[in-house]
């Protein structure tokens, strides 16, 4: 298994039980501040920088349809102050939830241990800001248990999140991984898979434990789709044990 050196795991919906709380909290905070956006419109963006998402949605309300593929191409800085008020309420909702109800997806911790047993480093990434990420990681005690090597959030890359690939590259730099062909990316949202695609990683794996359907995930360049992260070790043993022919010896 030496050709895989790093697996990058998303948090909510991939390794942490979501129960649709990300989308529900995004929607609740938006409605409290009279930003009328539906749950269906928010759902594809749940893996992104949430402050940027509110800026995006405020701009979208006035500027028409903007797609997920446009997300990191625009700044919308004129919406920052208004978006920050909504985002602060969203953060409050999410921190309260994860401080009380954080739960690992069944099989996630076992997958982390399996990676370490096979010499593979583990990084978690998220579209959350640091205060929410900390609420999750501290509640689950993943760093205390030495289950993960690195925990990243959108502040790790100065606000740039999926679909941009920067957090994957940042994890590679911090953990000493030199080639994208040594990296597997695992996530449950279109944004997660777009980030892996843009990073040109060897494995770009969608999971179905979040709120995105298989049909939707198939539109965003996965190399594989599995039911749950608990199926990851079996997939790696099956499909990632031979040398990739494009990877130089």
MIROKOL-353441 format. One record per residue (C-alpha): residue in one letter; x, y, z. Coordinates in steps of 0.1 Angstrom, whole numbers, padded with zeros to 4 digits. Layout:
{type->A | X->X | Y->Y | Z->Z}
...
This chain:
{type->X | X->0000 | Y->0000 | Z->0000}
{type->X | X->0031 | Y->0023 | Z->0000}
{type->X | X->0019 | Y->0041 | Z->-0032}
{type->X | X->-0009 | Y->0058 | Z->-0012}
{type->X | X->0007 | Y->0081 | Z->0014}
{type->X | X->-0023 | Y->0104 | Z->0024}
{type->X | X->-0060 | Y->0102 | Z->0026}
{type->X | X->-0079 | Y->0135 | Z->0029}
{type->X | X->-0113 | Y->0130 | Z->0046}
{type->X | X->-0142 | Y->0155 | Z->0047}
{type->X | X->-0160 | Y->0158 | Z->0081}
{type->X | X->-0197 | Y->0164 | Z->0081}
{type->X | X->-0215 | Y->0137 | Z->0061}
{type->X | X->-0183 | Y->0117 | Z->0054}
{type->X | X->-0167 | Y->0109 | Z->0088}
{type->X | X->-0191 | Y->0128 | Z->0111}
{type->X | X->-0229 | Y->0122 | Z->0113}
{type->X | X->-0246 | Y->0152 | Z->0096}
{type->X | X->-0284 | Y->0145 | Z->0100}
{type->X | X->-0288 | Y->0174 | Z->0075}
{type->X | X->-0278 | Y->0198 | Z->0102}
{type->X | X->-0255 | Y->0218 | Z->0080}
{type->X | X->-0282 | Y->0226 | Z->0055}
{type->X | X->-0308 | Y->0231 | Z->0082}
{type->X | X->-0286 | Y->0255 | Z->0101}
{type->X | X->-0276 | Y->0274 | Z->0069}
{type->X | X->-0313 | Y->0277 | Z->0060}
{type->X | X->-0324 | Y->0287 | Z->0095}
{type->X | X->-0298 | Y->0315 | Z->0098}
{type->X | X->-0306 | Y->0327 | Z->0063}
{type->X | X->-0343 | Y->0329 | Z->0070}
{type->X | X->-0338 | Y->0347 | Z->0103}
{type->X | X->-0320 | Y->0375 | Z->0084}
{type->X | X->-0346 | Y->0375 | Z->0055}
{type->X | X->-0323 | Y->0358 | Z->0030}
{type->X | X->-0349 | Y->0337 | Z->0011}
{type->X | X->-0330 | Y->0307 | Z->-0002}
{type->X | X->-0344 | Y->0272 | Z->-0003}
{type->X | X->-0328 | Y->0241 | Z->0013}
{type->X | X->-0325 | Y->0226 | Z->-0022}
{type->X | X->-0305 | Y->0256 | Z->-0033}
{type->X | X->-0282 | Y->0254 | Z->-0003}
{type->X | X->-0276 | Y->0216 | Z->-0004}
{type->X | X->-0249 | Y->0215 | Z->-0032}
{type->X | X->-0228 | Y->0241 | Z->-0014}
{type->X | X->-0227 | Y->0224 | Z->0020}
{type->X | X->-0190 | Y->0215 | Z->0016}
{type->X | X->-0179 | Y->0251 | Z->0009}
{type->X | X->-0167 | Y->0281 | Z->0029}
{type->X | X->-0200 | Y->0291 | Z->0046}
{type->X | X->-0192 | Y->0328 | Z->0050}
{type->X | X->-0184 | Y->0329 | Z->0013}
{type->X | X->-0216 | Y->0309 | Z->0007}
{type->X | X->-0237 | Y->0336 | Z->0023}
{type->X | X->-0220 | Y->0363 | Z->0002}
{type->X | X->-0226 | Y->0341 | Z->-0029}
{type->X | X->-0263 | Y->0337 | Z->-0021}
{type->X | X->-0268 | Y->0374 | Z->-0013}
{type->X | X->-0252 | Y->0382 | Z->-0047}
{type->X | X->-0272 | Y->0354 | Z->-0064}
{type->X | X->-0304 | Y->0369 | Z->-0051}
{type->X | X->-0297 | Y->0400 | Z->-0072}
{type->X | X->-0274 | Y->0388 | Z->-0100}
{type->X | X->-0292 | Y->0356 | Z->-0111}
{type->X | X->-0281 | Y->0321 | Z->-0114}
{type->X | X->-0245 | Y->0313 | Z->-0103}
{type->X | X->-0233 | Y->0277 | Z->-0102}
{type->X | X->-0211 | Y->0258 | Z->-0078}
{type->X | X->-0184 | Y->0258 | Z->-0105}
{type->X | X->-0184 | Y->0296 | Z->-0103}
{type->X | X->-0181 | Y->0296 | Z->-0065}
{type->X | X->-0145 | Y->0304 | Z->-0060}
{type->X | X->-0142 | Y->0326 | Z->-0090}
{type->X | X->-0159 | Y->0356 | Z->-0075}
{type->X | X->-0153 | Y->0376 | Z->-0043}
{type->X | X->-0186 | Y->0394 | Z->-0036}
{type->X | X->-0167 | Y->0415 | Z->-0010}
{type->X | X->-0195 | Y->0441 | Z->-0011}
{type->X | X->-0217 | Y->0415 | Z->0006}
{type->X | X->-0192 | Y->0407 | Z->0034}
{type->X | X->-0208 | Y->0427 | Z->0062}
{type->X | X->-0243 | Y->0414 | Z->0056}
{type->X | X->-0231 | Y->0379 | Z->0051}
{type->X | X->-0210 | Y->0380 | Z->0083}
{type->X | X->-0242 | Y->0387 | Z->0104}
{type->X | X->-0259 | Y->0356 | Z->0090}
{type->X | X->-0228 | Y->0335 | Z->0092}
{type->X | X->-0224 | Y->0344 | Z->0129}
{type->X | X->-0258 | Y->0330 | Z->0137}
{type->X | X->-0251 | Y->0299 | Z->0116}
{type->X | X->-0219 | Y->0293 | Z->0135}
{type->X | X->-0237 | Y->0296 | Z->0168}
{type->X | X->-0262 | Y->0269 | Z->0157}
{type->X | X->-0235 | Y->0246 | Z->0145}
{type->X | X->-0213 | Y->0249 | Z->0175}
{type->X | X->-0242 | Y->0242 | Z->0199}
{type->X | X->-0251 | Y->0212 | Z->0179}
{type->X | X->-0216 | Y->0196 | Z->0177}
{type->X | X->-0208 | Y->0203 | Z->0213}
{type->X | X->-0238 | Y->0183 | Z->0223}
{type->X | X->-0243 | Y->0158 | Z->0195}
{type->X | X->-0211 | Y->0151 | Z->0176}
{type->X | X->-0210 | Y->0115 | Z->0164}
{type->X | X->-0186 | Y->0097 | Z->0142}
{type->X | X->-0200 | Y->0079 | Z->0111}
{type->X | X->-0199 | Y->0041 | Z->0119}
{type->X | X->-0165 | Y->0028 | Z->0107}
{type->X | X->-0148 | Y->0062 | Z->0104}
{type->X | X->-0125 | Y->0057 | Z->0134}
{type->X | X->-0117 | Y->0021 | Z->0123}
{type->X | X->-0108 | Y->0035 | Z->0088}
{type->X | X->-0084 | Y->0060 | Z->0104}
{type->X | X->-0067 | Y->0033 | Z->0124}
{type->X | X->-0065 | Y->0011 | Z->0093}
{type->X | X->-0048 | Y->0039 | Z->0074}
{type->X | X->-0022 | Y->0043 | Z->0101}
{type->X | X->-0016 | Y->0006 | Z->0103}
{type->X | X->-0007 | Y->0007 | Z->0066}
{type->X | X->0015 | Y->0038 | Z->0068}
{type->X | X->-0010 | Y->0062 | Z->0054}
{type->X | X->-0014 | Y->0096 | Z->0069}
{type->X | X->-0048 | Y->0110 | Z->0077}
{type->X | X->-0060 | Y->0146 | Z->0072}
{type->X | X->-0095 | Y->0159 | Z->0079}
{type->X | X->-0107 | Y->0189 | Z->0059}
{type->X | X->-0139 | Y->0209 | Z->0061}
{type->X | X->-0158 | Y->0238 | Z->0047}
{type->X | X->-0164 | Y->0249 | Z->0083}
{type->X | X->-0144 | Y->0277 | Z->0100}
{type->X | X->-0121 | Y->0269 | Z->0129}
{type->X | X->-0145 | Y->0274 | Z->0158}
{type->X | X->-0169 | Y->0248 | Z->0143}
{type->X | X->-0141 | Y->0224 | Z->0133}
{type->X | X->-0127 | Y->0226 | Z->0169}
{type->X | X->-0161 | Y->0218 | Z->0183}
{type->X | X->-0162 | Y->0186 | Z->0163}
{type->X | X->-0126 | Y->0175 | Z->0167}
{type->X | X->-0126 | Y->0182 | Z->0205}
{type->X | X->-0160 | Y->0165 | Z->0211}
{type->X | X->-0148 | Y->0134 | Z->0193}
{type->X | X->-0113 | Y->0136 | Z->0208}
{type->X | X->-0097 | Y->0124 | Z->0175}
{type->X | X->-0064 | Y->0142 | Z->0181}
{type->X | X->-0063 | Y->0130 | Z->0217}
{type->X | X->-0067 | Y->0095 | Z->0204}
{type->X | X->-0040 | Y->0100 | Z->0177}
{type->X | X->-0065 | Y->0090 | Z->0150}
{type->X | X->-0057 | Y->0120 | Z->0127}
{type->X | X->-0024 | Y->0136 | Z->0116}
{type->X | X->-0038 | Y->0170 | Z->0106}
{type->X | X->-0072 | Y->0188 | Z->0109}
{type->X | X->-0078 | Y->0216 | Z->0084}
{type->X | X->-0106 | Y->0241 | Z->0078}
{type->X | X->-0111 | Y->0271 | Z->0055}
{type->X | X->-0090 | Y->0293 | Z->0077}
{type->X | X->-0061 | Y->0271 | Z->0070}
{type->X | X->-0061 | Y->0283 | Z->0034}
{type->X | X->-0072 | Y->0320 | Z->0041}
{type->X | X->-0108 | Y->0312 | Z->0034}
{type->X | X->-0104 | Y->0293 | Z->0002}
{type->X | X->-0123 | Y->0261 | Z->0003}
{type->X | X->-0139 | Y->0236 | Z->-0022}
{type->X | X->-0143 | Y->0235 | Z->-0051}
{type->X | X->-0107 | Y->0249 | Z->-0051}
{type->X | X->-0081 | Y->0223 | Z->-0043}
{type->X | X->-0059 | Y->0243 | Z->-0020}
{type->X | X->-0066 | Y->0224 | Z->0013}
{type->X | X->-0055 | Y->0192 | Z->-0004}
{type->X | X->-0022 | Y->0208 | Z->-0015}
{type->X | X->-0018 | Y->0223 | Z->0020}
{type->X | X->-0022 | Y->0189 | Z->0036}
{type->X | X->0003 | Y->0174 | Z->0012}
{type->X | X->0028 | Y->0201 | Z->0021}
{type->X | X->0023 | Y->0198 | Z->0058}
{type->X | X->0025 | Y->0160 | Z->0058}
{type->X | X->0054 | Y->0156 | Z->0033}
{type->X | X->0035 | Y->0141 | Z->0004}
{type->X | X->0052 | Y->0150 | Z->-0030}
{type->X | X->0027 | Y->0138 | Z->-0056}
{type->X | X->-0010 | Y->0140 | Z->-0061}
{type->X | X->-0008 | Y->0104 | Z->-0072}
{type->X | X->-0001 | Y->0094 | Z->-0036}
{type->X | X->-0033 | Y->0110 | Z->-0024}
{type->X | X->-0069 | Y->0098 | Z->-0021}
{type->X | X->-0097 | Y->0123 | Z->-0014}
{type->X | X->-0130 | Y->0112 | Z->0003}
{type->X | X->-0161 | Y->0133 | Z->0006}
{type->X | X->-0199 | Y->0134 | Z->0004}
{type->X | X->-0206 | Y->0166 | Z->-0015}
{type->X | X->-0201 | Y->0179 | Z->-0051}
{type->X | X->-0177 | Y->0205 | Z->-0037}
{type->X | X->-0156 | Y->0178 | Z->-0021}
{type->X | X->-0153 | Y->0159 | Z->-0053}
{type->X | X->-0146 | Y->0190 | Z->-0074}
{type->X | X->-0117 | Y->0198 | Z->-0051}
{type->X | X->-0103 | Y->0163 | Z->-0056}
{type->X | X->-0108 | Y->0166 | Z->-0093}
{type->X | X->-0090 | Y->0200 | Z->-0095}
{type->X | X->-0062 | Y->0186 | Z->-0074}
{type->X | X->-0058 | Y->0156 | Z->-0098}
{type->X | X->-0056 | Y->0131 | Z->-0070}
{type->X | X->-0053 | Y->0094 | Z->-0076}
{type->X | X->-0085 | Y->0085 | Z->-0059}
{type->X | X->-0115 | Y->0108 | Z->-0057}
{type->X | X->-0141 | Y->0089 | Z->-0037}
{type->X | X->-0177 | Y->0099 | Z->-0030}
{type->X | X->-0196 | Y->0084 | Z->-0001}
{type->X | X->-0234 | Y->0082 | Z->0003}
{type->X | X->-0237 | Y->0089 | Z->0041}
{type->X | X->-0243 | Y->0126 | Z->0035}
{type->X | X->-0273 | Y->0141 | Z->0019}
{type->X | X->-0261 | Y->0139 | Z->-0018}
{type->X | X->-0275 | Y->0111 | Z->-0040}
{type->X | X->-0253 | Y->0088 | Z->-0060}
{type->X | X->-0268 | Y->0102 | Z->-0092}
{type->X | X->-0257 | Y->0137 | Z->-0082}
{type->X | X->-0222 | Y->0127 | Z->-0071}
{type->X | X->-0216 | Y->0109 | Z->-0104}
{type->X | X->-0217 | Y->0143 | Z->-0121}
{type->X | X->-0186 | Y->0155 | Z->-0103}
{type->X | X->-0158 | Y->0133 | Z->-0115}
{type->X | X->-0155 | Y->0106 | Z->-0088}
{type->X | X->-0132 | Y->0077 | Z->-0094}
{type->X | X->-0154 | Y->0056 | Z->-0071}
{type->X | X->-0186 | Y->0059 | Z->-0051}
{type->X | X->-0190 | Y->0038 | Z->-0019}
{type->X | X->-0218 | Y->0035 | Z->0006}
{type->X | X->-0198 | Y->0046 | Z->0036}
{type->X | X->-0162 | Y->0054 | Z->0048}
{type->X | X->-0163 | Y->0020 | Z->0065}
{type->X | X->-0160 | Y->0004 | Z->0030}
{type->X | X->-0128 | Y->0024 | Z->0022}
{type->X | X->-0102 | Y->-0001 | Z->0035}
{type->X | X->-0118 | Y->-0028 | Z->0013}
{type->X | X->-0118 | Y->-0005 | Z->-0017}
{type->X | X->-0082 | Y->0005 | Z->-0012}
{type->X | X->-0071 | Y->-0031 | Z->-0009}
{type->X | X->-0090 | Y->-0040 | Z->-0041}
{type->X | X->-0082 | Y->-0010 | Z->-0064}
{type->X | X->-0052 | Y->0008 | Z->-0051}
{type->X | X->-0026 | Y->-0020 | Z->-0044}
{type->X | X->-0010 | Y->-0019 | Z->-0079}
{type->X | X->0013 | Y->0008 | Z->-0091}
{type->X | X->-0005 | Y->0035 | Z->-0111}
{type->X | X->0010 | Y->0033 | Z->-0147}
{type->X | X->0011 | Y->0071 | Z->-0149}
{type->X | X->0031 | Y->0074 | Z->-0116}
{type->X | X->0068 | Y->0075 | Z->-0123}
{type->X | X->0089 | Y->0047 | Z->-0108}
